[in-house]
Amino acid sequence: MEKNVKFMVEAYKDEYIDSCLYKNMAAYVKDEVKRQTFDELSKVERTHANFWYDFLESMGITPSISLSSRLKLFFMILFTRLLGYKLTIRLFEAGELAAIKKYSELYRSADLTKDVREQLGKIIYDEISHEEYLMSEVLKIKTMFERVRDALYGMVDALVEVLAVVVGLASVIREPVVVALAGIIAGSAGTFSMAAGAYLSAKSQHEIASAKGAKVEMEVEVSPENAYKKLVDYFRKEGLREEDLEIVVSRLMESKKACTEILKREELGTTESELPSPKRAALDAGLYYFLAALFPIAPFVFGLSGPMGVVSAIASSATALAVTGILVGVMTGISPLRKAGEMVGIALGAAGLTYTIGTLAKMMLGIEVL
């Protein structure tokens, strides 16, 4: 029970912070629909906070908003101001999912009165509605986040690869202009390679989807009995009861369009409209790769060489990687700090290994390019 009480106190703090942040967003956004939505969400979250406060007080515990919670609110508002409310909402989604899971555990296992259990059930429903509504109805940003996430991963590739190149070269080349030129060449080659790869990959996905989609449409047209069997198998896997399968599928077969769309999604795992545009994929991959490549190259462009150039390149790249890691963590629901540490660690490991190899080669072969 002590563990549950600790969670309830944290739940009160989180709901209170969420309420304040939604209220801040309502004052920040210009769109009237979003402003009203955030204002309403703020009121709902405040209701949730009041529920936990009253429940804890009934147990003889008076919760309060700690300094750490207030600092968390301050930094989340700052995060919203610097990077926009959409990224903050994405962070909220991860929190909503965690809250839903824990609230559900309490609902099923905790020793609660009927009235409290009903109120907790309403809170769970509200949290589910928030997660779905924010991401699908109000913001409609799923595609944008997928693009940004892919672009961020492209930036990570550039930072790690180009950093390793310039650091390795700096161990045997003392002239910073030469190192910078080599880095620019490596970055340019990577840019074109990433853009071409992204374009061909996206184009292939569209071609495969188009071919499979045409096959499904033809199958529904000329072999409805086979389409019927596939629909039965599909809904059986989805858990539909055997006695309902015939009724549901028979009704669906009355609409060729409905049958086709279901079988397409089953065949492709997605729809053609959800696939990335080849041109946009190429632009995102190439542009972000090139921009990220500038970080490790910049110190040598400004004339730094030797250990000073290496340290500066590593520092600038590590900073960019840390920020990128935090953003990737926010978008994927992984701990932002853990993701940032992982990315920085991999980059530093690759750079350190490359520098060591270059230094050993210089010592063993007696080579040094001025």
MOSULKA-V509459 format. One record per residue. N is the residue number from 1. RES is the residue in one letter. SS is DSSP state (A for helix, B for strand, O for the rest). Layout:
BEGIN
n->N res->RES ss->SS
n->N res->RES ss->SS
END
This chain:
BEGIN
n->1 res->M ss->O
n->2 res->E ss->A
n->3 res->K ss->A
n->4 res->N ss->A
n->5 res->V ss->A
n->6 res->K ss->A
n->7 res->F ss->A
n->8 res->M ss->A
n->9 res->V ss->A
n->10 res->E ss->A
n->11 res->A ss->A
n->12 res->Y ss->A
n->13 res->K ss->A
n->14 res->D ss->A
n->15 res->E ss->A
n->16 res->Y ss->A
n->17 res->I ss->A
n->18 res->D ss->A
n->19 res->S ss->A
n->20 res->C ss->A
n->21 res->L ss->A
n->22 res->Y ss->A
n->23 res->K ss->A
n->24 res->N ss->A
n->25 res->M ss->A
n->26 res->A ss->A
n->27 res->A ss->A
n->28 res->Y ss->A
n->29 res->V ss->O
n->30 res->K ss->O
n->31 res->D ss->O
n->32 res->E ss->A
n->33 res->V ss->A
n->34 res->K ss->A
n->35 res->R ss->A
n->36 res->Q ss->A
n->37 res->T ss->A
n->38 res->F ss->A
n->39 res->D ss->A
n->40 res->E ss->A
n->41 res->L ss->A
n->42 res->S ss->A
n->43 res->K ss->A
n->44 res->V ss->A
n->45 res->E ss->A
n->46 res->R ss->A
n->47 res->T ss->A
n->48 res->H ss->A
n->49 res->A ss->A
n->50 res->N ss->A
n->51 res->F ss->A
n->52 res->W ss->A
n->53 res->Y ss->A
n->54 res->D ss->A
n->55 res->F ss->A
n->56 res->L ss->A
n->57 res->E ss->A
n->58 res->S ss->A
n->59 res->M ss->O
n->60 res->G ss->O
n->61 res->I ss->O
n->62 res->T ss->O
n->63 res->P ss->O
n->64 res->S ss->O
n->65 res->I ss->O
n->66 res->S ss->O
n->67 res->L ss->A
n->68 res->S ss->A
n->69 res->S ss->A
n->70 res->R ss->A
n->71 res->L ss->A
n->72 res->K ss->A
n->73 res->L ss->A
n->74 res->F ss->A
n->75 res->F ss->A
n->76 res->M ss->A
n->77 res->I ss->A
n->78 res->L ss->A
n->79 res->F ss->A
n->80 res->T ss->A
n->81 res->R ss->A
n->82 res->L ss->A
n->83 res->L ss->A
n->84 res->G ss->O
n->85 res->Y ss->A
n->86 res->K ss->A
n->87 res->L ss->A
n->88 res->T ss->A
n->89 res->I ss->A
n->90 res->R ss->A
n->91 res->L ss->A
n->92 res->F ss->A
n->93 res->E ss->A
n->94 res->A ss->A
n->95 res->G ss->A
n->96 res->E ss->A
n->97 res->L ss->A
n->98 res->A ss->A
n->99 res->A ss->A
n->100 res->I ss->A
n->101 res->K ss->A
n->102 res->K ss->A
n->103 res->Y ss->A
n->104 res->S ss->A
n->105 res->E ss->A
n->106 res->L ss->A
n->107 res->Y ss->A
n->108 res->R ss->A
n->109 res->S ss->A
n->110 res->A ss->O
n->111 res->D ss->O
n->112 res->L ss->O
n->113 res->T ss->O
n->114 res->K ss->A
n->115 res->D ss->A
n->116 res->V ss->A
n->117 res->R ss->A
n->118 res->E ss->A
n->119 res->Q ss->A
n->120 res->L ss->A
n->121 res->G ss->A
n->122 res->K ss->A
n->123 res->I ss->A
n->124 res->I ss->A
n->125 res->Y ss->A
n->126 res->D ss->A
n->127 res->E ss->A
n->128 res->I ss->A
n->129 res->S ss->A
n->130 res->H ss->A
n->131 res->E ss->A
n->132 res->E ss->A
n->133 res->Y ss->A
n->134 res->L ss->A
n->135 res->M ss->A
n->136 res->S ss->A
n->137 res->E ss->A
n->138 res->V ss->A
n->139 res->L ss->O
n->140 res->K ss->O
n->141 res->I ss->O
n->142 res->K ss->A
n->143 res->T ss->A
n->144 res->M ss->A
n->145 res->F ss->A
n->146 res->E ss->A
n->147 res->R ss->A
n->148 res->V ss->A
n->149 res->R ss->A
n->150 res->D ss->A
n->151 res->A ss->A
n->152 res->L ss->A
n->153 res->Y ss->A
n->154 res->G ss->A
n->155 res->M ss->A
n->156 res->V ss->A
n->157 res->D ss->A
n->158 res->A ss->A
n->159 res->L ss->A
n->160 res->V ss->A
n->161 res->E ss->A
n->162 res->V ss->A
n->163 res->L ss->A
n->164 res->A ss->A
n->165 res->V ss->A
n->166 res->V ss->A
n->167 res->V ss->A
n->168 res->G ss->A
n->169 res->L ss->A
n->170 res->A ss->A
n->171 res->S ss->O
n->172 res->V ss->O
n->173 res->I ss->B
n->174 res->R ss->O
n->175 res->E ss->O
n->176 res->P ss->A
n->177 res->V ss->A
n->178 res->V ss->A
n->179 res->V ss->A
n->180 res->A ss->A
n->181 res->L ss->A
n->182 res->A ss->A
n->183 res->G ss->A
n->184 res->I ss->A
n->185 res->I ss->A
n->186 res->A ss->A
n->187 res->G ss->A
n->188 res->S ss->A
n->189 res->A ss->A
n->190 res->G ss->A
n->191 res->T ss->A
n->192 res->F ss->A
n->193 res->S ss->A
n->194 res->M ss->A
n->195 res->A ss->A
n->196 res->A ss->A
n->197 res->G ss->A
n->198 res->A ss->A
n->199 res->Y ss->A
n->200 res->L ss->A
n->201 res->S ss->A
n->202 res->A ss->A
n->203 res->K ss->A
n->204 res->S ss->A
n->205 res->Q ss->A
n->206 res->H ss->A
n->207 res->E ss->A
n->208 res->I ss->A
n->209 res->A ss->A
n->210 res->S ss->A
n->211 res->A ss->A
n->212 res->K ss->A
n->213 res->G ss->A
n->214 res->A ss->A
n->215 res->K ss->A
n->216 res->V ss->A
n->217 res->E ss->A
n->218 res->M ss->A
n->219 res->E ss->A
n->220 res->V ss->A
n->221 res->E ss->A
n->222 res->V ss->A
n->223 res->S ss->O
n->224 res->P ss->A
n->225 res->E ss->A
n->226 res->N ss->A
n->227 res->A ss->A
n->228 res->Y ss->A
n->229 res->K ss->A
n->230 res->K ss->A
n->231 res->L ss->A
n->232 res->V ss->A
n->233 res->D ss->A
n->234 res->Y ss->A
n->235 res->F ss->A
n->236 res->R ss->A
n->237 res->K ss->A
n->238 res->E ss->O
n->239 res->G ss->O
n->240 res->L ss->O
n->241 res->R ss->O
n->242 res->E ss->A
n->243 res->E ss->A
n->244 res->D ss->A
n->245 res->L ss->A
n->246 res->E ss->A
n->247 res->I ss->A
n->248 res->V ss->A
n->249 res->V ss->A
n->250 res->S ss->A
n->251 res->R ss->A
n->252 res->L ss->A
n->253 res->M ss->O
n->254 res->E ss->O
n->255 res->S ss->O
n->256 res->K ss->A
n->257 res->K ss->A
n->258 res->A ss->A
n->259 res->C ss->A
n->260 res->T ss->A
n->261 res->E ss->A
n->262 res->I ss->A
n->263 res->L ss->A
n->264 res->K ss->A
n->265 res->R ss->A
n->266 res->E ss->A
n->267 res->E ss->A
n->268 res->L ss->A
n->269 res->G ss->O
n->270 res->T ss->O
n->271 res->T ss->O
n->272 res->E ss->A
n->273 res->S ss->A
n->274 res->E ss->A
n->275 res->L ss->O
n->276 res->P ss->O
n->277 res->S ss->O
n->278 res->P ss->A
n->279 res->K ss->A
n->280 res->R ss->A
n->281 res->A ss->A
n->282 res->A ss->A
n->283 res->L ss->A
n->284 res->D ss->A
n->285 res->A ss->A
n->286 res->G ss->A
n->287 res->L ss->A
n->288 res->Y ss->A
n->289 res->Y ss->A
n->290 res->F ss->A
n->291 res->L ss->A
n->292 res->A ss->A
n->293 res->A ss->A
n->294 res->L ss->A
n->295 res->F ss->A
n->296 res->P ss->A
n->297 res->I ss->A
n->298 res->A ss->A
n->299 res->P ss->A
n->300 res->F ss->A
n->301 res->V ss->A
n->302 res->F ss->O
n->303 res->G ss->O
n->304 res->L ss->O
n->305 res->S ss->O
n->306 res->G ss->A
n->307 res->P ss->A
n->308 res->M ss->A
n->309 res->G ss->A
n->310 res->V ss->A
n->311 res->V ss->A
n->312 res->S ss->A
n->313 res->A ss->A
n->314 res->I ss->A
n->315 res->A ss->A
n->316 res->S ss->A
n->317 res->S ss->A
n->318 res->A ss->A
n->319 res->T ss->A
n->320 res->A ss->A
n->321 res->L ss->A
n->322 res->A ss->A
n->323 res->V ss->A
n->324 res->T ss->A
n->325 res->G ss->A
n->326 res->I ss->A
n->327 res->L ss->A
n->328 res->V ss->A
n->329 res->G ss->A
n->330 res->V ss->A
n->331 res->M ss->A
n->332 res->T ss->A
n->333 res->G ss->O
n->334 res->I ss->O
n->335 res->S ss->O
n->336 res->P ss->A
n->337 res->L ss->A
n->338 res->R ss->A
n->339 res->K ss->A
n->340 res->A ss->A
n->341 res->G ss->A
n->342 res->E ss->A
n->343 res->M ss->A
n->344 res->V ss->A
n->345 res->G ss->A
n->346 res->I ss->A
n->347 res->A ss->A
n->348 res->L ss->A
n->349 res->G ss->A
n->350 res->A ss->A
n->351 res->A ss->A
n->352 res->G ss->A
n->353 res->L ss->A
n->354 res->T ss->A
n->355 res->Y ss->A
n->356 res->T ss->A
n->357 res->I ss->A
n->358 res->G ss->A
n->359 res->T ss->A
n->360 res->L ss->A
n->361 res->A ss->A
n->362 res->K ss->A
n->363 res->M ss->A
n->364 res->M ss->A
n->365 res->L ss->A
n->366 res->G ss->O
n->367 res->I ss->O
n->368 res->E ss->O
n->369 res->V ss->B
n->370 res->L ss->O
END
